[in-house]
Amino acid sequence: MFRFSHIRSTVRTVATVTLASIVTGSVLAASTVSSSATSHKAGAGKAKPTIVLVHGAFADASSWSGVVQRLQRDGYPVIATANPLRGLSSDAAYLRSVLDTVKGPVVLVGHSYGGSVITQAAAGDPDVKALVYIAAFIPNVGESAGELAAKFPGSTLGETLNTASYPLPGGGTGTELTIQQDRFHQQFAADVPATTAAIMAATQRPVSTLALEEKATKAAWQDIPSYALIAGKDYNIPPKAEQWMAERAHAHSVTIDSASHAVAVSHPEAVTDLILRAARDTR
């Protein structure tokens, strides 16, 4: 906006220009500057990809809370979606429907079984620019989460599980799994404060055995740049399995030796840093 000194100078130089026209011109100029600044800010916002976070078995979207806070603080749009945990193909179809609502580029992040889901859902989606695996499965076509977890020794998950039946939509029953609450802290989140782990145990989402047994039919990491965080004290997915899958996918990898399977809760800074690296690389 012009200052009053600018107005006086303009009047002296061009006597025929009225004060009204100068004021009008000033308002228009200010409006143009404001509009340009707004447009620039909007453009800057659009340049950042949307981060879509997908939780895994025995967790829910709140497990990303610390990561979400940090990403939002850096100006990234974030969606922490609810993973149904009912079956790989149906879970991937649901995630794909979420991705269809997002405009522009996406960085897709999966934890644990969520890695299987993003691997299936992202295939053929040109808007997904990077895949980030956080203590996660990275299956190839024809592989299931269950068989990948058993590929290397080290998982103690099986002995901590409870099973229950649930009704299937088309009739009959399915089997779902939860971790025994009194064993959840040590099994899933050993480096998380006990009070936090107790809440996580009480709010855990059951996973269908179908989800862990169903084989992948697509492998998006074959075409999309991938990043992986390996949790060195993971008792759900053996760290050697995480490392092997990351190397096979040619993923940019980091390892946190002390991290449990719940690394997004215990080390949100490191998880966020890897996601930001993927986001910057897409730009």
Helices and strands as residue ranges (DSSP letters): H 4-13, H 19-47, E 50-54, G 61-64, H 65-73, E 78-81, H 88-99, E 106-112, H 113-121, E 128-136, H 145-149, G 158-160, E 161-167, E 173-179, H 181-188, H 194-203, E 207-208, H 209-213, G 220-222, E 226-231, H 239-248, E 252-256, H 263-266, H 268-282
